[in-house]
Amino acid sequence: MPLEIPTAKSINTKKVYLMKQIYSIIAILFISVASVQARPVITFTSWWGNWSDASNWDLNRIPTYGDSIVIPSGKGVVFDKNDTLANVYIKVKGTLAVAQKMRLSANSVVELTGIIYSWNVNRNNEFISIGGVNKFDKKANLYIYGPGFAASTSGVSPNGFNLSTLPVLFNSFYATKSNNNILLNWSTAMEHNNKNFEVQRSFDGSTWTVIAIMLGAGNSDDITQYSYTDKNMTAAVAYYRIRQVDIDGKSEYSTVKTIRSNETNPAAKIYASGNTVNIEFNQEIKNPVTVRIIDMNGRVMGQKDNQQASYKITMSLNNHITGMYIVQLNDNAGYNEVKKVIL
């Protein structure tokens, strides 16, 4: 075979090709870095003190929206003032004494390796709730010891804290249709030993096929966002879910999203389970959302104002008569959705 002598044109062509590759790699790196939303870290520095005292925190302010809040080992803080916090990650390595109502949004997490206990003055006002669901209250033991965690996926008090190692916690999962493309977006609130995600699709809801594999962040306490586009999907109906796989091979699944070609996807999936109404949003809702449960006579049987809308909202209706009810969602900015459920 004769030796090919490179010409100026072929060299320039290779240079252009290499530059395109380099720019592509830079773009991928930029997108990867941009997909991680780092939380500001605020650490309790006093040996013992009140949550509401700004001087007890290293940033000289009290925790706020989006913080990663650290209570170090050997230190203790008294949650002494009712507060509502959204999108926070609380690491209790030392001691957290709950003396007032701590209300956290559904996309918040409490990681426990130390101790949480009730101040035991008025236990009706001494609780921790996530997304409106009590994780620690008067039904729970006075003391809870780690390791464990509380999140929207954990149970209800007295079992609101899962006393086990921390998994990967899904923060959201949305599936939307754009022409013949299905856009899948999901995020995690934290990842420990995460290997990858499998994007799975089904046409009958029972037989699943892996259509993409995406690497995870490995270990992260920040909100990490992922996306995938299923192009040219023309089936009448398709189901999607995300399978998360740990380094050791253990796995868990997201919720299942349904896409139908002949209808517009609602902004929220509303369904009942026992005496609880569950609302899973299929798109990001940024404005505060009010949830009302109305009986068939038009009486408002329950109302919940969610100051920070999140991926999932739950609302329980106790001491009600079994029957048909209307669930109404409204954000006072044009979004309104209504659905009938049986409670």
Buried (B, 14 or more C-beta within 10 A) or exposed (E): EEEEEEEEEEEEEEEEEEEEEEEEEEEEEEEEEEBEEEBEBBBBBEEEBBBBBEEBBEBEEBBBEBBBBBBBEEBBBBBBBEBBBBBBBBBBBBBBBBBBBBBBBBBBBBBBBBBBBBBEEEBEBBBBBBBBBBBBBBEBEEEBBBBBBBBBBBEBBBEBBBEEEBBBBBBBBBBBBEEEEBBBBBBBBBBBBBBBBBBBBBBEEEEBEEBBEEEBBEEBBBBBBBEBEBEEBEEEBBBBBBBBBBEEEEBBEBBBBBBEEEEEBEBBBBEBEEEBBBBBBBBEBEBBBEBBBBBEEEEEBBEBEBEBBBBBBBBBBEEBEEEEBBBBBBBEEEBEBEBEBEB
